[in-house]
């Protein structure tokens, strides 16, 4: 089973690119982030023509997550759904396919270290950590998306320039490590312990062309899912061409046996 996660940076603005990518890569499930549209605005027909069911949890202009799948999910959970007041930002969507739980996640950016948005990001991580801890440990669980954290210096093109900056600060990295401590594996890094590869490049100053990037998109997997994982790769080709998203998809393959 091929499963992708991709921050598309506006699904309507990049609908044609998305359709072309789905047709060429043919994932069984695609988790999208930053769709930036309300549910009724999603390009259902274009995606549906390729045989995908669409589950979308969106809002006007900002955030938004979706799960596209060739099979209809058996169960869907939108948002934190933890009994507390729901966050206004739509950033989490879960779907169950048989015994497999899949989540599309868009973690807050944080803007700048010490800002109100940065503190919100750390609080968001705390709440999300509890959600991951509550997921079943005896079933495969994979959580993919834009985490807005480069976990280590290997994930940064210029570590010293990014030191203590948003996406690379120690509190953010500690929050990411706490997610892993709930029984999850950073699957790309586990499979490629020494490879420097990026999933995001700034639009400015030829960031992509000069490969000045960060690895901030991840597939986290619990031990059951990771035992079934056969590959995890970043699709850098999808970042090329005209008017791309600033993120590349990250694609994993899970053995269904």
C-alpha positions as a Markdown table, in Angstrom:
| # | Residue | x | y | z |
|---|---|---|---|---|
| 1 | Unk | 0.0 | 0.0 | 0.0 |
| 2 | Unk | 1.5 | 3.3 | -1.1 |
| 3 | Unk | 0.6 | 6.3 | 1.2 |
| 4 | Unk | 1.6 | 9.9 | 0.6 |
| 5 | Unk | 1.6 | 13.1 | 2.7 |
| 6 | Unk | 1.8 | 16.4 | 0.9 |
| 7 | Unk | 1.4 | 20.0 | 2.0 |
| 8 | Unk | -0.1 | 21.3 | -1.3 |
| 9 | Unk | -0.3 | 25.0 | -0.2 |
| 10 | Unk | -3.8 | 25.5 | -1.6 |
| 11 | Unk | -5.6 | 22.6 | -3.3 |
| 12 | Unk | -7.6 | 24.8 | -5.6 |
| 13 | Unk | -4.6 | 26.8 | -6.8 |
| 14 | Unk | -2.7 | 23.5 | -7.5 |
| 15 | Unk | -5.6 | 21.3 | -8.5 |
| 16 | Unk | -4.1 | 20.4 | -11.9 |
| 17 | Unk | -0.7 | 19.7 | -10.4 |
| 18 | Unk | -2.4 | 17.5 | -7.8 |
| 19 | Unk | -4.4 | 15.5 | -10.4 |
| 20 | Unk | -1.3 | 15.0 | -12.5 |
| 21 | Unk | 0.7 | 13.9 | -9.5 |
| 22 | Unk | -2.0 | 11.4 | -8.4 |
| 23 | Unk | -2.2 | 10.0 | -11.9 |
| 24 | Unk | 1.6 | 9.5 | -12.1 |
| 25 | Unk | 2.4 | 8.3 | -8.6 |
| 26 | Unk | -0.9 | 6.4 | -8.0 |
| 27 | Unk | -0.9 | 6.4 | -4.2 |
| 28 | Unk | -3.6 | 4.3 | -2.5 |
| 29 | Unk | -4.0 | 7.0 | 0.1 |
| 30 | Unk | -2.9 | 10.7 | -0.1 |
| 31 | Unk | -2.9 | 12.9 | 3.0 |
| 32 | Unk | -3.0 | 16.6 | 2.1 |
| 33 | Unk | -2.3 | 19.6 | 4.3 |
| 34 | Unk | -2.9 | 23.3 | 3.9 |
| 35 | Unk | -5.8 | 22.9 | 1.5 |
| 36 | Unk | -6.9 | 26.4 | 2.3 |
| 37 | Unk | -10.6 | 26.0 | 1.4 |
| 38 | Unk | -13.9 | 25.2 | 2.9 |
| 39 | Unk | -15.3 | 21.7 | 2.5 |
| 40 | Unk | -17.7 | 22.6 | -0.4 |
| 41 | Unk | -14.8 | 24.2 | -2.3 |
| 42 | Unk | -12.6 | 21.2 | -2.6 |
| 43 | Unk | -12.2 | 20.0 | -6.2 |
| 44 | Unk | -14.0 | 16.7 | -5.6 |
| 45 | Unk | -14.9 | 16.0 | -9.2 |
| 46 | Unk | -11.3 | 16.3 | -10.5 |
| 47 | Unk | -10.0 | 13.9 | -7.8 |
| 48 | Unk | -13.0 | 11.7 | -8.1 |
| 49 | Unk | -12.4 | 11.1 | -11.8 |
| 50 | Unk | -9.2 | 9.3 | -10.7 |
| 51 | Unk | -11.2 | 7.0 | -8.4 |
| 52 | Unk | -10.5 | 8.7 | -5.0 |
| 53 | Unk | -12.8 | 9.1 | -2.1 |
| 54 | Unk | -12.3 | 12.5 | -0.4 |
| 55 | Unk | -12.5 | 13.2 | 3.3 |
| 56 | Unk | -11.9 | 16.9 | 3.9 |
| 57 | Unk | -11.7 | 19.0 | 7.1 |
| 58 | Unk | -11.2 | 22.5 | 5.8 |
| 59 | Unk | -11.7 | 26.2 | 6.5 |
| 60 | Unk | -11.7 | 29.4 | 4.6 |
| 61 | Unk | -8.3 | 30.6 | 3.4 |
| 62 | Unk | -6.1 | 28.8 | 6.0 |
| 63 | Unk | -5.1 | 25.4 | 7.2 |
| 64 | Unk | -7.3 | 22.5 | 6.1 |
| 65 | Unk | -6.4 | 18.8 | 5.8 |
| 66 | Unk | -7.7 | 16.0 | 3.6 |
| 67 | Unk | -7.4 | 12.3 | 3.1 |
| 68 | Unk | -7.9 | 10.9 | -0.5 |
| 69 | Unk | -8.3 | 7.2 | -0.7 |
| 70 | Unk | -9.2 | 4.5 | -3.3 |
| 71 | Unk | -11.4 | 2.9 | -0.6 |
| 72 | Unk | -13.9 | 4.6 | 1.6 |
| 73 | Unk | -12.7 | 4.9 | 5.2 |
| 74 | Unk | -14.3 | 2.7 | 7.8 |
| 75 | Unk | -14.2 | 5.5 | 10.3 |
| 76 | Unk | -13.2 | 9.2 | 10.3 |
| 77 | Unk | -12.3 | 11.5 | 13.2 |
| 78 | Unk | -11.8 | 15.2 | 12.6 |
| 79 | Unk | -9.9 | 17.5 | 14.9 |
| 80 | Unk | -8.6 | 16.7 | 18.3 |
| 81 | Unk | -11.9 | 15.1 | 19.4 |
| 82 | Unk | -10.5 | 14.8 | 22.9 |
| 83 | Unk | -13.5 | 16.0 | 24.8 |
| 84 | Unk | -12.2 | 19.6 | 25.3 |
| 85 | Unk | -13.1 | 22.6 | 23.2 |
| 86 | Unk | -12.2 | 22.0 | 19.6 |
| 87 | Unk | -9.4 | 24.1 | 18.2 |
| 88 | Unk | -10.6 | 26.6 | 15.6 |
| 89 | Unk | -7.8 | 25.7 | 13.2 |
| 90 | Unk | -8.6 | 22.6 | 11.2 |
| 91 | Unk | -5.3 | 20.7 | 11.3 |
| 92 | Unk | -6.0 | 17.0 | 12.1 |
| 93 | Unk | -7.9 | 14.3 | 10.2 |
| 94 | Unk | -7.9 | 10.6 | 11.0 |
| 95 | Unk | -9.3 | 7.8 | 8.9 |
| 96 | Unk | -9.4 | 4.0 | 9.6 |
| 97 | Unk | -9.0 | 1.5 | 6.8 |
| 98 | Unk | -9.6 | -1.9 | 8.3 |
| 99 | Unk | -7.1 | -2.1 | 11.1 |
| 100 | Unk | -4.9 | 0.7 | 9.7 |
| 101 | Unk | -5.2 | 4.2 | 11.2 |
| 102 | Unk | -4.0 | 7.0 | 9.0 |
| 103 | Unk | -3.8 | 10.7 | 10.0 |
| 104 | Unk | -3.2 | 13.9 | 8.0 |
| 105 | Unk | -1.6 | 16.5 | 10.2 |
| 106 | Unk | -0.7 | 20.2 | 9.8 |
| 107 | Unk | 1.2 | 21.5 | 12.8 |
| 108 | Unk | 1.2 | 25.3 | 13.4 |
| 109 | Unk | 4.2 | 27.1 | 11.9 |
| 110 | Unk | 5.0 | 29.2 | 15.0 |
| 111 | Unk | 6.0 | 32.4 | 13.1 |
| 112 | Unk | 8.9 | 33.5 | 15.4 |
| 113 | Unk | 10.5 | 32.2 | 18.6 |
| 114 | Unk | 8.8 | 33.6 | 21.6 |
| 115 | Unk | 5.7 | 35.0 | 19.8 |
| 116 | Unk | 2.1 | 34.2 | 20.7 |
| 117 | Unk | 1.9 | 31.9 | 17.7 |
| 118 | Unk | 5.1 | 30.1 | 18.8 |
| 119 | Unk | 3.6 | 29.5 | 22.3 |
| 120 | Unk | 0.4 | 28.3 | 20.6 |
| 121 | Unk | 2.4 | 25.9 | 18.6 |
| 122 | Unk | 4.0 | 24.4 | 21.7 |
| 123 | Unk | 0.6 | 24.1 | 23.4 |
| 124 | Unk | -0.7 | 22.4 | 20.3 |
| 125 | Unk | 2.1 | 19.9 | 20.4 |
| 126 | Unk | 1.3 | 19.1 | 24.0 |
| 127 | Unk | -2.3 | 18.4 | 23.2 |
| 128 | Unk | -1.4 | 16.4 | 20.1 |
| 129 | Unk | 1.1 | 14.3 | 22.1 |
| 130 | Unk | -1.8 | 13.1 | 24.3 |
| 131 | Unk | -3.8 | 12.2 | 21.2 |
| 132 | Unk | -0.9 | 10.0 | 19.9 |
| 133 | Unk | -0.5 | 8.4 | 23.3 |
| 134 | Unk | -4.2 | 7.4 | 23.2 |
| 135 | Unk | -4.1 | 5.7 | 19.8 |
| 136 | Unk | -4.2 | 1.9 | 19.8 |
| 137 | Unk | -0.8 | 0.3 | 20.3 |
| 138 | Unk | -1.8 | -3.1 | 18.9 |
| 139 | Unk | -2.9 | -1.7 | 15.5 |
| 140 | Unk | -0.9 | 0.0 | 12.8 |
| 141 | Unk | -1.0 | 3.8 | 13.1 |
| 142 | Unk | 0.8 | 6.2 | 10.7 |
| 143 | Unk | 0.7 | 10.0 | 11.1 |
| 144 | Unk | 1.8 | 12.0 | 8.1 |
| 145 | Unk | 2.1 | 15.6 | 7.2 |
| 146 | Unk | 3.8 | 18.9 | 7.8 |
| 147 | Unk | 5.1 | 19.0 | 11.3 |
| 148 | Unk | 6.9 | 22.3 | 10.9 |
| 149 | Unk | 10.0 | 21.0 | 12.8 |
| 150 | Unk | 13.4 | 19.9 | 11.4 |
| 151 | Unk | 14.3 | 17.3 | 14.1 |
| 152 | Unk | 18.1 | 17.6 | 13.8 |
| 153 | Unk | 20.9 | 19.5 | 12.2 |
| 154 | Unk | 21.1 | 16.8 | 9.5 |
| 155 | Unk | 17.6 | 18.0 | 8.4 |
| 156 | Unk | 18.7 | 21.6 | 7.8 |
| 157 | Unk | 20.8 | 22.9 | 4.9 |
| 158 | Unk | 22.6 | 25.5 | 7.1 |
| 159 | Unk | 22.3 | 24.4 | 10.8 |
| 160 | Unk | 24.1 | 27.4 | 12.3 |
| 161 | Unk | 22.1 | 29.9 | 10.3 |
| 162 | Unk | 18.9 | 28.2 | 11.6 |
| 163 | Unk | 20.1 | 27.7 | 15.1 |
| 164 | Unk | 17.3 | 28.7 | 17.6 |
| 165 | Unk | 15.1 | 29.9 | 14.8 |
| 166 | Unk | 11.5 | 28.8 | 14.3 |
| 167 | Unk | 11.3 | 25.2 | 12.9 |
| 168 | Unk | 14.7 | 24.4 | 14.4 |
| 169 | Unk | 14.5 | 25.7 | 18.0 |
| 170 | Unk | 15.2 | 23.4 | 20.9 |
| 171 | Unk | 11.7 | 23.6 | 22.4 |
| 172 | Unk | 10.2 | 22.6 | 19.0 |
| 173 | Unk | 12.6 | 19.7 | 18.6 |
| 174 | Unk | 11.9 | 18.6 | 22.2 |
| 175 | Unk | 8.2 | 18.6 | 21.4 |
| 176 | Unk | 8.8 | 16.5 | 18.3 |
| 177 | Unk | 10.9 | 14.0 | 20.4 |
| 178 | Unk | 8.1 | 13.7 | 22.9 |
| 179 | Unk | 5.8 | 12.6 | 20.0 |
| 180 | Unk | 8.3 | 9.8 | 19.3 |
| 181 | Unk | 8.4 | 8.9 | 22.9 |
| 182 | Unk | 4.8 | 7.9 | 22.7 |
| 183 | Unk | 6.0 | 4.8 | 20.8 |
| 184 | Unk | 6.4 | 6.3 | 17.3 |
| 185 | Unk | 9.3 | 6.2 | 14.8 |
| 186 | Unk | 10.4 | 9.0 | 12.4 |
| 187 | Unk | 10.3 | 6.5 | 9.5 |
| 188 | Unk | 12.4 | 8.4 | 7.0 |
| 189 | Unk | 15.2 | 8.9 | 9.4 |
| 190 | Unk | 15.1 | 5.4 | 10.7 |
| 191 | Unk | 15.4 | 4.0 | 7.1 |
| 192 | Unk | 18.0 | 6.6 | 6.0 |
| 193 | Unk | 20.0 | 7.4 | 9.2 |
| 194 | Unk | 22.7 | 9.4 | 7.4 |
| 195 | Unk | 21.0 | 10.9 | 4.3 |
| 196 | Unk | 20.4 | 14.6 | 4.1 |
| 197 | Unk | 17.2 | 15.2 | 2.3 |
| 198 | Unk | 14.7 | 18.1 | 2.5 |
| 199 | Unk | 10.9 | 18.3 | 2.0 |
| 200 | Unk | 10.5 | 22.1 | 2.1 |
| 201 | Unk | 12.3 | 24.9 | 0.3 |
| 202 | Unk | 11.6 | 28.6 | 0.6 |
| 203 | Unk | 10.2 | 30.3 | -2.5 |
| 204 | Unk | 12.6 | 33.2 | -2.0 |
| 205 | Unk | 16.2 | 33.5 | -3.2 |
| 206 | Unk | 16.2 | 30.3 | -5.3 |
| 207 | Unk | 15.8 | 28.2 | -2.2 |
| 208 | Unk | 14.9 | 25.1 | -4.2 |
| 209 | Unk | 17.4 | 25.6 | -7.0 |
| 210 | Unk | 20.2 | 26.0 | -4.5 |
| 211 | Unk | 18.8 | 23.1 | -2.3 |
| 212 | Unk | 18.5 | 25.3 | 0.7 |
| 213 | Unk | 15.8 | 23.3 | 2.4 |
| 214 | Unk | 14.6 | 21.7 | 5.6 |
| 215 | Unk | 13.1 | 18.3 | 6.3 |
| 216 | Unk | 9.9 | 19.2 | 8.1 |
| 217 | Unk | 7.4 | 16.8 | 6.6 |
| 218 | Unk | 7.3 | 13.4 | 8.3 |
| 219 | Unk | 5.6 | 10.0 | 8.5 |
| 220 | Unk | 5.5 | 8.9 | 12.2 |
| 221 | Unk | 4.6 | 5.3 | 12.7 |
| 222 | Unk | 3.9 | 3.2 | 15.7 |
| 223 | Unk | 5.9 | -0.1 | 16.1 |
| 224 | Unk | 3.2 | -2.2 | 14.4 |
| 225 | Unk | 3.1 | 0.0 | 11.3 |
| 226 | Unk | 6.9 | 0.5 | 11.1 |
| 227 | Unk | 7.4 | -3.3 | 11.2 |
| 228 | Unk | 5.3 | -3.4 | 8.0 |
| 229 | Unk | 7.0 | -0.4 | 6.3 |
| 230 | Unk | 9.1 | -1.2 | 3.3 |
| 231 | Unk | 10.1 | 2.2 | 2.1 |
| 232 | Unk | 9.9 | 6.0 | 2.8 |
| 233 | Unk | 11.0 | 8.5 | 0.2 |
| 234 | Unk | 10.7 | 12.2 | -0.5 |
| 235 | Unk | 9.3 | 13.0 | -4.0 |
| 236 | Unk | 11.6 | 15.9 | -4.8 |
| 237 | Unk | 10.5 | 15.9 | -8.5 |
| 238 | Unk | 7.0 | 17.2 | -7.4 |
| 239 | Unk | 8.7 | 20.4 | -6.2 |
| 240 | Unk | 9.9 | 21.2 | -9.8 |
| 241 | Unk | 8.0 | 23.0 | -12.5 |
| 242 | Unk | 5.7 | 26.0 | -12.7 |
| 243 | Unk | 3.9 | 27.3 | -9.6 |
| 244 | Unk | 4.7 | 24.4 | -7.3 |
| 245 | Unk | 3.9 | 24.0 | -3.6 |
| 246 | Unk | 6.9 | 24.8 | -1.5 |
| 247 | Unk | 6.7 | 21.3 | -0.1 |
| 248 | Unk | 7.5 | 17.9 | -1.7 |
| 249 | Unk | 5.4 | 14.8 | -0.9 |
| 250 | Unk | 6.7 | 12.1 | 1.3 |
| 251 | Unk | 5.7 | 8.7 | 0.3 |
| 252 | Unk | 5.7 | 5.5 | 2.3 |
| 253 | Unk | 4.9 | 1.9 | 1.5 |
| 254 | Unk | 3.2 | -0.4 | 4.0 |
| 255 | Unk | 3.1 | -4.2 | 3.5 |
| 256 | Unk | -0.6 | -5.2 | 3.8 |
| 257 | Unk | 0.3 | -8.9 | 4.6 |
